[in-house]
Amino acid sequence: MYVFKGFGGIVTIVIKGGKKEAMKVVDNLELCLSAPSLGGVETLVSIPVISSHAWQTPEELEQAKILPQMIRFSVGLEDPQDIIRDVD
């Protein structure tokens, strides 16, 4: 069994492309659920530019290093291999 060490359960990835490509990745997930909030026992995903940071200006997003193609995962209690398979 894998145990996280040295960081928390929030993982951010940046994919190639932009917001459209990030939305396509999230839309194709089956196990990981799209949610505006990242608090739960199941793995949840969000795209910050259309959820938690949607109210920020482009300048504020740039300053916060929030990219359109970013996806945040709040890793839940599922088997890590199931999460990895879903993302693959």
PDB file of N, CA, C and O in Angstrom:
ATOM      1  N   MET A   1       0.847  -1.176   0.000  1.00  0.00           N
ATOM      2  CA  MET A   1       0.000   0.000   0.000  1.00  0.00           C
ATOM      3  C   MET A   1       0.890   1.235   0.000  1.00  0.00           C
ATOM      4  O   MET A   1       1.900   1.278   0.703  1.00  0.00           O
ATOM      5  N   TYR A   2       0.515   2.241  -0.790  1.00  0.00           N
ATOM      6  CA  TYR A   2       1.294   3.478  -0.869  1.00  0.00           C
ATOM      7  C   TYR A   2       0.831   4.428   0.218  1.00  0.00           C
ATOM      8  O   TYR A   2      -0.369   4.568   0.457  1.00  0.00           O
ATOM      9  N   VAL A   3       1.768   5.075   0.872  1.00  0.00           N
ATOM     10  CA  VAL A   3       1.465   6.064   1.895  1.00  0.00           C
ATOM     11  C   VAL A   3       2.098   7.387   1.473  1.00  0.00           C
ATOM     12  O   VAL A   3       3.288   7.440   1.164  1.00  0.00           O
ATOM     13  N   PHE A   4       1.284   8.473   1.460  1.00  0.00           N
ATOM     14  CA  PHE A   4       1.827   9.787   1.134  1.00  0.00           C
ATOM     15  C   PHE A   4       2.839  10.204   2.190  1.00  0.00           C
ATOM     16  O   PHE A   4       2.614  10.019   3.386  1.00  0.00           O
ATOM     17  N   LYS A   5       3.947  10.764   1.741  1.00  0.00           N
ATOM     18  CA  LYS A   5       4.973  11.266   2.655  1.00  0.00           C
ATOM     19  C   LYS A   5       5.441  12.619   2.157  1.00  0.00           C
ATOM     20  O   LYS A   5       5.741  12.783   0.975  1.00  0.00           O
ATOM     21  N   GLY A   6       5.505  13.588   3.060  1.00  0.00           N
ATOM     22  CA  GLY A   6       6.084  14.879   2.716  1.00  0.00           C
ATOM     23  C   GLY A   6       5.145  15.878   2.082  1.00  0.00           C
ATOM     24  O   GLY A   6       5.572  16.982   1.742  1.00  0.00           O
ATOM     25  N   PHE A   7       3.870  15.530   1.908  1.00  0.00           N
ATOM     26  CA  PHE A   7       2.913  16.481   1.363  1.00  0.00           C
ATOM     27  C   PHE A   7       1.509  16.029   1.705  1.00  0.00           C
ATOM     28  O   PHE A   7       1.314  14.943   2.250  1.00  0.00           O
ATOM     29  N   GLY A   8       0.535  16.860   1.387  1.00  0.00           N
ATOM     30  CA  GLY A   8      -0.845  16.548   1.710  1.00  0.00           C
ATOM     31  C   GLY A   8      -1.549  15.814   0.597  1.00  0.00           C
ATOM     32  O   GLY A   8      -0.920  15.334  -0.347  1.00  0.00           O
ATOM     33  N   GLY A   9      -2.858  15.731   0.714  1.00  0.00           N
ATOM     34  CA  GLY A   9      -3.665  14.979  -0.244  1.00  0.00           C
ATOM     35  C   GLY A   9      -4.144  15.786  -1.435  1.00  0.00           C
ATOM     36  O   GLY A   9      -4.942  15.287  -2.229  1.00  0.00           O
ATOM     37  N   ILE A  10      -3.674  17.036  -1.584  1.00  0.00           N
ATOM     38  CA  ILE A  10      -4.036  17.839  -2.756  1.00  0.00           C
ATOM     39  C   ILE A  10      -2.876  17.762  -3.743  1.00  0.00           C
ATOM     40  O   ILE A  10      -1.737  18.093  -3.414  1.00  0.00           O
ATOM     41  N   VAL A  11      -3.188  17.324  -4.944  1.00  0.00           N
ATOM     42  CA  VAL A  11      -2.183  17.198  -5.998  1.00  0.00           C
ATOM     43  C   VAL A  11      -2.650  18.042  -7.170  1.00  0.00           C
ATOM     44  O   VAL A  11      -3.798  17.927  -7.598  1.00  0.00           O
ATOM     45  N   THR A  12      -1.774  18.891  -7.695  1.00  0.00           N
ATOM     46  CA  THR A  12      -2.101  19.731  -8.846  1.00  0.00           C
ATOM     47  C   THR A  12      -1.276  19.284 -10.034  1.00  0.00           C
ATOM     48  O   THR A  12      -0.064  19.097  -9.928  1.00  0.00           O
ATOM     49  N   ILE A  13      -1.938  19.115 -11.162  1.00  0.00           N
ATOM     50  CA  ILE A  13      -1.222  18.777 -12.393  1.00  0.00           C
ATOM     51  C   ILE A  13      -1.502  19.858 -13.427  1.00  0.00           C
ATOM     52  O   ILE A  13      -2.539  20.521 -13.381  1.00  0.00           O
ATOM     53  N   VAL A  14      -0.577  20.029 -14.352  1.00  0.00           N
ATOM     54  CA  VAL A  14      -0.748  20.949 -15.474  1.00  0.00           C
ATOM     55  C   VAL A  14      -0.641  20.101 -16.725  1.00  0.00           C
ATOM     56  O   VAL A  14       0.373  19.442 -16.959  1.00  0.00           O
ATOM     57  N   ILE A  15      -1.695  20.124 -17.528  1.00  0.00           N
ATOM     58  CA  ILE A  15      -1.679  19.318 -18.740  1.00  0.00           C
ATOM     59  C   ILE A  15      -1.318  20.186 -19.938  1.00  0.00           C
ATOM     60  O   ILE A  15      -1.350  21.413 -19.856  1.00  0.00           O
ATOM     61  N   LYS A  16      -0.975  19.543 -21.048  1.00  0.00           N
ATOM     62  CA  LYS A  16      -0.697  20.279 -22.279  1.00  0.00           C
ATOM     63  C   LYS A  16      -1.998  20.850 -22.805  1.00  0.00           C
ATOM     64  O   LYS A  16      -3.039  20.195 -22.753  1.00  0.00           O
ATOM     65  N   GLY A  17      -1.939  22.059 -23.306  1.00  0.00           N
ATOM     66  CA  GLY A  17      -3.125  22.699 -23.852  1.00  0.00           C
ATOM     67  C   GLY A  17      -3.611  23.800 -22.945  1.00  0.00           C
ATOM     68  O   GLY A  17      -2.821  24.446 -22.256  1.00  0.00           O
ATOM     69  N   GLY A  18      -4.907  24.014 -22.945  1.00  0.00           N
ATOM     70  CA  GLY A  18      -5.504  25.087 -22.159  1.00  0.00           C
ATOM     71  C   GLY A  18      -6.706  24.589 -21.372  1.00  0.00           C
ATOM     72  O   GLY A  18      -6.809  23.406 -21.047  1.00  0.00           O
ATOM     73  N   LYS A  19      -7.614  25.515 -21.073  1.00  0.00           N
ATOM     74  CA  LYS A  19      -8.794  25.190 -20.264  1.00  0.00           C
ATOM     75  C   LYS A  19      -9.651  24.123 -20.950  1.00  0.00           C
ATOM     76  O   LYS A  19     -10.175  23.228 -20.287  1.00  0.00           O
ATOM     77  N   LYS A  20      -9.791  24.214 -22.252  1.00  0.00           N
ATOM     78  CA  LYS A  20     -10.611  23.243 -22.999  1.00  0.00           C
ATOM     79  C   LYS A  20     -10.069  21.825 -22.817  1.00  0.00           C
ATOM     80  O   LYS A  20     -10.839  20.885 -22.621  1.00  0.00           O
ATOM     81  N   GLU A  21      -8.758  21.673 -22.882  1.00  0.00           N
ATOM     82  CA  GLU A  21      -8.148  20.350 -22.727  1.00  0.00           C
ATOM     83  C   GLU A  21      -8.269  19.852 -21.278  1.00  0.00           C
ATOM     84  O   GLU A  21      -8.475  18.662 -21.037  1.00  0.00           O
ATOM     85  N   ALA A  22      -8.137  20.780 -20.319  1.00  0.00           N
ATOM     86  CA  ALA A  22      -8.293  20.397 -18.909  1.00  0.00           C
ATOM     87  C   ALA A  22      -9.717  19.913 -18.655  1.00  0.00           C
ATOM     88  O   ALA A  22      -9.924  18.925 -17.950  1.00  0.00           O
ATOM     89  N   MET A  23     -10.696  20.608 -19.229  1.00  0.00           N
ATOM     90  CA  MET A  23     -12.091  20.202 -19.060  1.00  0.00           C
ATOM     91  C   MET A  23     -12.347  18.837 -19.690  1.00  0.00           C
ATOM     92  O   MET A  23     -13.131  18.048 -19.162  1.00  0.00           O
ATOM     93  N   LYS A  24     -11.693  18.555 -20.813  1.00  0.00           N
ATOM     94  CA  LYS A  24     -11.852  17.256 -21.474  1.00  0.00           C
ATOM     95  C   LYS A  24     -11.304  16.143 -20.578  1.00  0.00           C
ATOM     96  O   LYS A  24     -11.925  15.087 -20.453  1.00  0.00           O
ATOM     97  N   VAL A  25     -10.144  16.373 -19.956  1.00  0.00           N
ATOM     98  CA  VAL A  25      -9.573  15.378 -19.045  1.00  0.00           C
ATOM     99  C   VAL A  25     -10.538  15.106 -17.900  1.00  0.00           C
ATOM    100  O   VAL A  25     -10.835  13.951 -17.595  1.00  0.00           O
ATOM    101  N   VAL A  26     -11.027  16.168 -17.266  1.00  0.00           N
ATOM    102  CA  VAL A  26     -11.935  16.011 -16.129  1.00  0.00           C
ATOM    103  C   VAL A  26     -13.229  15.313 -16.569  1.00  0.00           C
ATOM    104  O   VAL A  26     -13.735  14.449 -15.853  1.00  0.00           O
ATOM    105  N   ASP A  27     -13.759  15.675 -17.724  1.00  0.00           N
ATOM    106  CA  ASP A  27     -14.996  15.059 -18.221  1.00  0.00           C
ATOM    107  C   ASP A  27     -14.838  13.566 -18.496  1.00  0.00           C
ATOM    108  O   ASP A  27     -15.818  12.824 -18.436  1.00  0.00           O
ATOM    109  N   ASN A  28     -13.622  13.118 -18.795  1.00  0.00           N
ATOM    110  CA  ASN A  28     -13.394  11.708 -19.110  1.00  0.00           C
ATOM    111  C   ASN A  28     -13.075  10.849 -17.889  1.00  0.00           C
ATOM    112  O   ASN A  28     -12.976   9.629 -18.014  1.00  0.00           O
ATOM    113  N   LEU A  29     -12.913  11.451 -16.721  1.00  0.00           N
ATOM    114  CA  LEU A  29     -12.672  10.675 -15.511  1.00  0.00           C
ATOM    115  C   LEU A  29     -13.942   9.933 -15.114  1.00  0.00           C
ATOM    116  O   LEU A  29     -15.045  10.456 -15.279  1.00  0.00           O
ATOM    117  N   GLU A  30     -13.794   8.726 -14.596  1.00  0.00           N
ATOM    118  CA  GLU A  30     -14.944   7.940 -14.163  1.00  0.00           C
ATOM    119  C   GLU A  30     -14.987   7.772 -12.649  1.00  0.00           C
ATOM    120  O   GLU A  30     -16.052   7.894 -12.044  1.00  0.00           O
ATOM    121  N   LEU A  31     -13.851   7.496 -12.038  1.00  0.00           N
ATOM    122  CA  LEU A  31     -13.785   7.299 -10.593  1.00  0.00           C
ATOM    123  C   LEU A  31     -13.689   8.639  -9.868  1.00  0.00           C
ATOM    124  O   LEU A  31     -14.408   8.874  -8.897  1.00  0.00           O
ATOM    125  N   CYS A  32     -12.821   9.499 -10.328  1.00  0.00           N
ATOM    126  CA  CYS A  32     -12.604  10.810  -9.713  1.00  0.00           C
ATOM    127  C   CYS A  32     -13.740  11.734 -10.126  1.00  0.00           C
ATOM    128  O   CYS A  32     -14.038  11.874 -11.312  1.00  0.00           O
ATOM    129  N   LEU A  33     -14.369  12.361  -9.144  1.00  0.00           N
ATOM    130  CA  LEU A  33     -15.552  13.181  -9.380  1.00  0.00           C
ATOM    131  C   LEU A  33     -15.210  14.659  -9.483  1.00  0.00           C
ATOM    132  O   LEU A  33     -14.398  15.166  -8.709  1.00  0.00           O
ATOM    133  N   SER A  34     -15.825  15.350 -10.430  1.00  0.00           N
ATOM    134  CA  SER A  34     -15.652  16.789 -10.560  1.00  0.00           C
ATOM    135  C   SER A  34     -16.494  17.467  -9.485  1.00  0.00           C
ATOM    136  O   SER A  34     -17.681  17.174  -9.344  1.00  0.00           O
ATOM    137  N   ALA A  35     -15.881  18.369  -8.731  1.00  0.00           N
ATOM    138  CA  ALA A  35     -16.592  19.041  -7.642  1.00  0.00           C
ATOM    139  C   ALA A  35     -15.993  20.412  -7.388  1.00  0.00           C
ATOM    140  O   ALA A  35     -14.778  20.580  -7.500  1.00  0.00           O
ATOM    141  N   PRO A  36     -16.816  21.399  -7.048  1.00  0.00           N
ATOM    142  CA  PRO A  36     -16.291  22.731  -6.754  1.00  0.00           C
ATOM    143  C   PRO A  36     -15.555  22.790  -5.425  1.00  0.00           C
ATOM    144  O   PRO A  36     -14.729  23.677  -5.212  1.00  0.00           O
ATOM    145  N   SER A  37     -15.847  21.856  -4.535  1.00  0.00           N
ATOM    146  CA  SER A  37     -15.200  21.792  -3.222  1.00  0.00           C
ATOM    147  C   SER A  37     -14.299  20.569  -3.196  1.00  0.00           C
ATOM    148  O   SER A  37     -14.606  19.549  -3.814  1.00  0.00           O
ATOM    149  N   LEU A  38     -13.197  20.672  -2.485  1.00  0.00           N
ATOM    150  CA  LEU A  38     -12.266  19.543  -2.438  1.00  0.00           C
ATOM    151  C   LEU A  38     -12.284  18.867  -1.075  1.00  0.00           C
ATOM    152  O   LEU A  38     -11.246  18.384  -0.622  1.00  0.00           O
ATOM    153  N   GLY A  39     -13.426  18.820  -0.415  1.00  0.00           N
ATOM    154  CA  GLY A  39     -13.507  18.182   0.894  1.00  0.00           C
ATOM    155  C   GLY A  39     -14.416  16.975   0.840  1.00  0.00           C
ATOM    156  O   GLY A  39     -15.631  17.127   0.717  1.00  0.00           O
ATOM    157  N   GLY A  40     -13.862  15.791   0.928  1.00  0.00           N
ATOM    158  CA  GLY A  40     -14.656  14.573   0.914  1.00  0.00           C
ATOM    159  C   GLY A  40     -13.759  13.377   1.054  1.00  0.00           C
ATOM    160  O   GLY A  40     -12.535  13.504   1.033  1.00  0.00           O
ATOM    161  N   VAL A  41     -14.367  12.190   1.200  1.00  0.00           N
ATOM    162  CA  VAL A  41     -13.563  10.975   1.334  1.00  0.00           C
ATOM    163  C   VAL A  41     -13.255  10.358  -0.013  1.00  0.00           C
ATOM    164  O   VAL A  41     -12.370   9.509  -0.120  1.00  0.00           O
ATOM    165  N   GLU A  42     -13.990  10.781  -1.063  1.00  0.00           N
ATOM    166  CA  GLU A  42     -13.705  10.280  -2.394  1.00  0.00           C
ATOM    167  C   GLU A  42     -12.776  11.259  -3.109  1.00  0.00           C
ATOM    168  O   GLU A  42     -12.696  12.432  -2.744  1.00  0.00           O
ATOM    169  N   THR A  43     -12.084  10.771  -4.116  1.00  0.00           N
ATOM    170  CA  THR A  43     -11.195  11.643  -4.878  1.00  0.00           C
ATOM    171  C   THR A  43     -12.039  12.618  -5.684  1.00  0.00           C
ATOM    172  O   THR A  43     -12.908  12.223  -6.460  1.00  0.00           O
ATOM    173  N   LEU A  44     -11.761  13.904  -5.481  1.00  0.00           N
ATOM    174  CA  LEU A  44     -12.486  14.969  -6.167  1.00  0.00           C
ATOM    175  C   LEU A  44     -11.504  15.771  -7.008  1.00  0.00           C
ATOM    176  O   LEU A  44     -10.334  15.903  -6.647  1.00  0.00           O
ATOM    177  N   VAL A  45     -11.972  16.301  -8.120  1.00  0.00           N
ATOM    178  CA  VAL A  45     -11.125  17.109  -8.992  1.00  0.00           C
ATOM    179  C   VAL A  45     -11.804  18.441  -9.277  1.00  0.00           C
ATOM    180  O   VAL A  45     -13.030  18.546  -9.282  1.00  0.00           O
ATOM    181  N   SER A  46     -10.985  19.446  -9.512  1.00  0.00           N
ATOM    182  CA  SER A  46     -11.520  20.749  -9.913  1.00  0.00           C
ATOM    183  C   SER A  46     -10.529  21.433 -10.836  1.00  0.00           C
ATOM    184  O   SER A  46      -9.332  21.142 -10.831  1.00  0.00           O
ATOM    185  N   ILE A  47     -11.058  22.341 -11.618  1.00  0.00           N
ATOM    186  CA  ILE A  47     -10.244  23.200 -12.480  1.00  0.00           C
ATOM    187  C   ILE A  47     -10.329  24.585 -11.843  1.00  0.00           C
ATOM    188  O   ILE A  47     -11.367  25.239 -11.941  1.00  0.00           O
ATOM    189  N   PRO A  48      -9.267  25.043 -11.198  1.00  0.00           N
ATOM    190  CA  PRO A  48      -9.328  26.287 -10.430  1.00  0.00           C
ATOM    191  C   PRO A  48      -9.863  27.507 -11.182  1.00  0.00           C
ATOM    192  O   PRO A  48     -10.587  28.313 -10.598  1.00  0.00           O
ATOM    193  N   VAL A  49      -9.518  27.661 -12.477  1.00  0.00           N
ATOM    194  CA  VAL A  49      -9.957  28.871 -13.192  1.00  0.00           C
ATOM    195  C   VAL A  49     -11.465  28.930 -13.402  1.00  0.00           C
ATOM    196  O   VAL A  49     -12.003  29.996 -13.702  1.00  0.00           O
ATOM    197  N   ILE A  50     -12.160  27.793 -13.246  1.00  0.00           N
ATOM    198  CA  ILE A  50     -13.622  27.816 -13.384  1.00  0.00           C
ATOM    199  C   ILE A  50     -14.306  27.419 -12.076  1.00  0.00           C
ATOM    200  O   ILE A  50     -15.520  27.217 -12.046  1.00  0.00           O
ATOM    201  N   SER A  51     -13.534  27.306 -10.999  1.00  0.00           N
ATOM    202  CA  SER A  51     -14.141  26.971  -9.705  1.00  0.00           C
ATOM    203  C   SER A  51     -13.596  27.898  -8.618  1.00  0.00           C
ATOM    204  O   SER A  51     -14.093  29.012  -8.453  1.00  0.00           O
ATOM    205  N   SER A  52     -12.607  27.463  -7.894  1.00  0.00           N
ATOM    206  CA  SER A  52     -12.123  28.196  -6.722  1.00  0.00           C
ATOM    207  C   SER A  52     -11.536  29.574  -7.034  1.00  0.00           C
ATOM    208  O   SER A  52     -11.535  30.445  -6.164  1.00  0.00           O
ATOM    209  N   HIS A  53     -11.040  29.790  -8.249  1.00  0.00           N
ATOM    210  CA  HIS A  53     -10.415  31.061  -8.608  1.00  0.00           C
ATOM    211  C   HIS A  53     -11.145  31.774  -9.750  1.00  0.00           C
ATOM    212  O   HIS A  53     -10.582  32.671 -10.377  1.00  0.00           O
ATOM    213  N   ALA A  54     -12.380  31.384 -10.021  1.00  0.00           N
ATOM    214  CA  ALA A  54     -13.134  31.930 -11.161  1.00  0.00           C
ATOM    215  C   ALA A  54     -13.341  33.439 -11.057  1.00  0.00           C
ATOM    216  O   ALA A  54     -13.480  34.109 -12.080  1.00  0.00           O
ATOM    217  N   TRP A  55     -13.365  33.972  -9.867  1.00  0.00           N
ATOM    218  CA  TRP A  55     -13.614  35.403  -9.647  1.00  0.00           C
ATOM    219  C   TRP A  55     -12.381  36.276  -9.860  1.00  0.00           C
ATOM    220  O   TRP A  55     -12.491  37.501  -9.892  1.00  0.00           O
ATOM    221  N   GLN A  56     -11.208  35.660 -10.005  1.00  0.00           N
ATOM    222  CA  GLN A  56      -9.980  36.453 -10.119  1.00  0.00           C
ATOM    223  C   GLN A  56      -9.770  36.963 -11.538  1.00  0.00           C
ATOM    224  O   GLN A  56     -10.179  36.338 -12.516  1.00  0.00           O
ATOM    225  N   THR A  57      -9.123  38.111 -11.616  1.00  0.00           N
ATOM    226  CA  THR A  57      -8.784  38.694 -12.913  1.00  0.00           C
ATOM    227  C   THR A  57      -7.633  37.897 -13.530  1.00  0.00           C
ATOM    228  O   THR A  57      -6.947  37.155 -12.828  1.00  0.00           O
ATOM    229  N   PRO A  58      -7.420  38.047 -14.839  1.00  0.00           N
ATOM    230  CA  PRO A  58      -6.276  37.377 -15.460  1.00  0.00           C
ATOM    231  C   PRO A  58      -4.944  37.740 -14.783  1.00  0.00           C
ATOM    232  O   PRO A  58      -4.057  36.895 -14.659  1.00  0.00           O
ATOM    233  N   GLU A  59      -4.815  38.976 -14.356  1.00  0.00           N
ATOM    234  CA  GLU A  59      -3.579  39.408 -13.692  1.00  0.00           C
ATOM    235  C   GLU A  59      -3.408  38.695 -12.346  1.00  0.00           C
ATOM    236  O   GLU A  59      -2.308  38.261 -12.003  1.00  0.00           O
ATOM    237  N   GLU A  60      -4.500  38.579 -11.591  1.00  0.00           N
ATOM    238  CA  GLU A  60      -4.440  37.895 -10.299  1.00  0.00           C
ATOM    239  C   GLU A  60      -4.142  36.404 -10.474  1.00  0.00           C
ATOM    240  O   GLU A  60      -3.390  35.816  -9.696  1.00  0.00           O
ATOM    241  N   LEU A  61      -4.740  35.800 -11.505  1.00  0.00           N
ATOM    242  CA  LEU A  61      -4.452  34.393 -11.789  1.00  0.00           C
ATOM    243  C   LEU A  61      -2.980  34.202 -12.116  1.00  0.00           C
ATOM    244  O   LEU A  61      -2.347  33.259 -11.641  1.00  0.00           O
ATOM    245  N   GLU A  62      -2.439  35.099 -12.928  1.00  0.00           N
ATOM    246  CA  GLU A  62      -1.020  35.017 -13.291  1.00  0.00           C
ATOM    247  C   GLU A  62      -0.141  35.167 -12.056  1.00  0.00           C
ATOM    248  O   GLU A  62       0.817  34.416 -11.878  1.00  0.00           O
ATOM    249  N   GLN A  63      -0.463  36.127 -11.212  1.00  0.00           N
ATOM    250  CA  GLN A  63       0.324  36.345  -9.991  1.00  0.00           C
ATOM    251  C   GLN A  63       0.257  35.127  -9.068  1.00  0.00           C
ATOM    252  O   GLN A  63       1.245  34.790  -8.415  1.00  0.00           O
ATOM    253  N   ALA A  64      -0.896  34.471  -9.011  1.00  0.00           N
ATOM    254  CA  ALA A  64      -1.057  33.286  -8.159  1.00  0.00           C
ATOM    255  C   ALA A  64      -0.555  32.011  -8.841  1.00  0.00           C
ATOM    256  O   ALA A  64      -0.596  30.929  -8.254  1.00  0.00           O
ATOM    257  N   LYS A  65      -0.082  32.145 -10.084  1.00  0.00           N
ATOM    258  CA  LYS A  65       0.407  31.014 -10.872  1.00  0.00           C
ATOM    259  C   LYS A  65      -0.677  29.956 -11.101  1.00  0.00           C
ATOM    260  O   LYS A  65      -0.405  28.756 -11.101  1.00  0.00           O
ATOM    261  N   ILE A  66      -1.905  30.431 -11.294  1.00  0.00           N
ATOM    262  CA  ILE A  66      -3.035  29.560 -11.603  1.00  0.00           C
ATOM    263  C   ILE A  66      -3.203  29.558 -13.116  1.00  0.00           C
ATOM    264  O   ILE A  66      -3.521  30.588 -13.711  1.00  0.00           O
ATOM    265  N   LEU A  67      -2.991  28.412 -13.733  1.00  0.00           N
ATOM    266  CA  LEU A  67      -3.047  28.282 -15.181  1.00  0.00           C
ATOM    267  C   LEU A  67      -4.385  27.688 -15.627  1.00  0.00           C
ATOM    268  O   LEU A  67      -4.996  26.919 -14.884  1.00  0.00           O
ATOM    269  N   PRO A  68      -4.850  28.038 -16.842  1.00  0.00           N
ATOM    270  CA  PRO A  68      -6.116  27.493 -17.339  1.00  0.00           C
ATOM    271  C   PRO A  68      -6.109  25.962 -17.443  1.00  0.00           C
ATOM    272  O   PRO A  68      -7.157  25.328 -17.333  1.00  0.00           O
ATOM    273  N   GLN A  69      -4.940  25.380 -17.654  1.00  0.00           N
ATOM    274  CA  GLN A  69      -4.842  23.938 -17.853  1.00  0.00           C
ATOM    275  C   GLN A  69      -4.524  23.168 -16.563  1.00  0.00           C
ATOM    276  O   GLN A  69      -4.143  21.999 -16.618  1.00  0.00           O
ATOM    277  N   MET A  70      -4.678  23.816 -15.417  1.00  0.00           N
ATOM    278  CA  MET A  70      -4.428  23.163 -14.123  1.00  0.00           C
ATOM    279  C   MET A  70      -5.632  22.361 -13.677  1.00  0.00           C
ATOM    280  O   MET A  70      -6.772  22.801 -13.821  1.00  0.00           O
ATOM    281  N   ILE A  71      -5.372  21.184 -13.137  1.00  0.00           N
ATOM    282  CA  ILE A  71      -6.402  20.351 -12.528  1.00  0.00           C
ATOM    283  C   ILE A  71      -5.921  20.006 -11.128  1.00  0.00           C
ATOM    284  O   ILE A  71      -4.781  19.577 -10.944  1.00  0.00           O
ATOM    285  N   ARG A  72      -6.794  20.193 -10.137  1.00  0.00           N
ATOM    286  CA  ARG A  72      -6.451  19.848  -8.758  1.00  0.00           C
ATOM    287  C   ARG A  72      -7.205  18.602  -8.349  1.00  0.00           C
ATOM    288  O   ARG A  72      -8.405  18.469  -8.586  1.00  0.00           O
ATOM    289  N   PHE A  73      -6.473  17.692  -7.730  1.00  0.00           N
ATOM    290  CA  PHE A  73      -7.053  16.459  -7.203  1.00  0.00           C
ATOM    291  C   PHE A  73      -6.999  16.514  -5.684  1.00  0.00           C
ATOM    292  O   PHE A  73      -5.943  16.772  -5.107  1.00  0.00           O
ATOM    293  N   SER A  74      -8.121  16.275  -5.041  1.00  0.00           N
ATOM    294  CA  SER A  74      -8.159  16.046  -3.603  1.00  0.00           C
ATOM    295  C   SER A  74      -8.249  14.536  -3.464  1.00  0.00           C
ATOM    296  O   SER A  74      -9.319  13.949  -3.626  1.00  0.00           O
ATOM    297  N   VAL A  75      -7.126  13.918  -3.166  1.00  0.00           N
ATOM    298  CA  VAL A  75      -7.027  12.457  -3.191  1.00  0.00           C
ATOM    299  C   VAL A  75      -7.834  11.858  -2.045  1.00  0.00           C
ATOM    300  O   VAL A  75      -7.668  12.228  -0.883  1.00  0.00           O
ATOM    301  N   GLY A  76      -8.705  10.930  -2.401  1.00  0.00           N
ATOM    302  CA  GLY A  76      -9.589  10.301  -1.428  1.00  0.00           C
ATOM    303  C   GLY A  76      -9.052   8.975  -0.917  1.00  0.00           C
ATOM    304  O   GLY A  76      -7.850   8.713  -0.950  1.00  0.00           O
ATOM    305  N   LEU A  77      -9.965   8.157  -0.450  1.00  0.00           N
ATOM    306  CA  LEU A  77      -9.612   6.900   0.199  1.00  0.00           C
ATOM    307  C   LEU A  77      -9.612   5.696  -0.728  1.00  0.00           C
ATOM    308  O   LEU A  77      -9.399   4.570  -0.278  1.00  0.00           O
ATOM    309  N   GLU A  78      -9.848   5.917  -2.018  1.00  0.00           N
ATOM    310  CA  GLU A  78      -9.845   4.802  -2.957  1.00  0.00           C
ATOM    311  C   GLU A  78      -8.456   4.159  -3.041  1.00  0.00           C
ATOM    312  O   GLU A  78      -7.458   4.742  -2.620  1.00  0.00           O
ATOM    313  N   ASP A  79      -8.421   2.984  -3.576  1.00  0.00           N
ATOM    314  CA  ASP A  79      -7.139   2.322  -3.834  1.00  0.00           C
ATOM    315  C   ASP A  79      -6.348   3.196  -4.806  1.00  0.00           C
ATOM    316  O   ASP A  79      -6.872   3.575  -5.853  1.00  0.00           O
ATOM    317  N   PRO A  80      -5.104   3.522  -4.481  1.00  0.00           N
ATOM    318  CA  PRO A  80      -4.308   4.384  -5.372  1.00  0.00           C
ATOM    319  C   PRO A  80      -4.244   3.876  -6.810  1.00  0.00           C
ATOM    320  O   PRO A  80      -4.254   4.677  -7.745  1.00  0.00           O
ATOM    321  N   GLN A  81      -4.180   2.570  -6.998  1.00  0.00           N
ATOM    322  CA  GLN A  81      -4.115   2.026  -8.364  1.00  0.00           C
ATOM    323  C   GLN A  81      -5.394   2.317  -9.140  1.00  0.00           C
ATOM    324  O   GLN A  81      -5.342   2.510 -10.354  1.00  0.00           O
ATOM    325  N   ASP A  82      -6.543   2.352  -8.461  1.00  0.00           N
ATOM    326  CA  ASP A  82      -7.806   2.699  -9.129  1.00  0.00           C
ATOM    327  C   ASP A  82      -7.777   4.152  -9.603  1.00  0.00           C
ATOM    328  O   ASP A  82      -8.249   4.462 -10.697  1.00  0.00           O
ATOM    329  N   ILE A  83      -7.231   5.028  -8.787  1.00  0.00           N
ATOM    330  CA  ILE A  83      -7.117   6.455  -9.164  1.00  0.00           C
ATOM    331  C   ILE A  83      -6.185   6.590 -10.353  1.00  0.00           C
ATOM    332  O   ILE A  83      -6.492   7.298 -11.312  1.00  0.00           O
ATOM    333  N   ILE A  84      -5.052   5.914 -10.293  1.00  0.00           N
ATOM    334  CA  ILE A  84      -4.071   5.978 -11.379  1.00  0.00           C
ATOM    335  C   ILE A  84      -4.681   5.464 -12.675  1.00  0.00           C
ATOM    336  O   ILE A  84      -4.487   6.066 -13.732  1.00  0.00           O
ATOM    337  N   ARG A  85      -5.426   4.346 -12.605  1.00  0.00           N
ATOM    338  CA  ARG A  85      -6.090   3.809 -13.804  1.00  0.00           C
ATOM    339  C   ARG A  85      -7.084   4.816 -14.372  1.00  0.00           C
ATOM    340  O   ARG A  85      -7.174   4.971 -15.590  1.00  0.00           O
ATOM    341  N   ASP A  86      -7.824   5.496 -13.517  1.00  0.00           N
ATOM    342  CA  ASP A  86      -8.789   6.475 -13.977  1.00  0.00           C
ATOM    343  C   ASP A  86      -8.105   7.615 -14.710  1.00  0.00           C
ATOM    344  O   ASP A  86      -8.573   8.044 -15.765  1.00  0.00           O
ATOM    345  N   VAL A  87      -7.013   8.105 -14.167  1.00  0.00           N
ATOM    346  CA  VAL A  87      -6.286   9.215 -14.787  1.00  0.00           C
ATOM    347  C   VAL A  87      -5.614   8.764 -16.076  1.00  0.00           C
ATOM    348  O   VAL A  87      -5.591   9.513 -17.052  1.00  0.00           O
ATOM    349  N   ASP A  88      -5.069   7.555 -16.095  1.00  0.00           N
ATOM    350  CA  ASP A  88      -4.457   7.045 -17.329  1.00  0.00           C
ATOM    351  C   ASP A  88      -5.474   6.957 -18.453  1.00  0.00           C
ATOM    352  O   ASP A  88      -5.134   6.548 -19.563  1.00  0.00           O
TER     353      ASP A  88
END
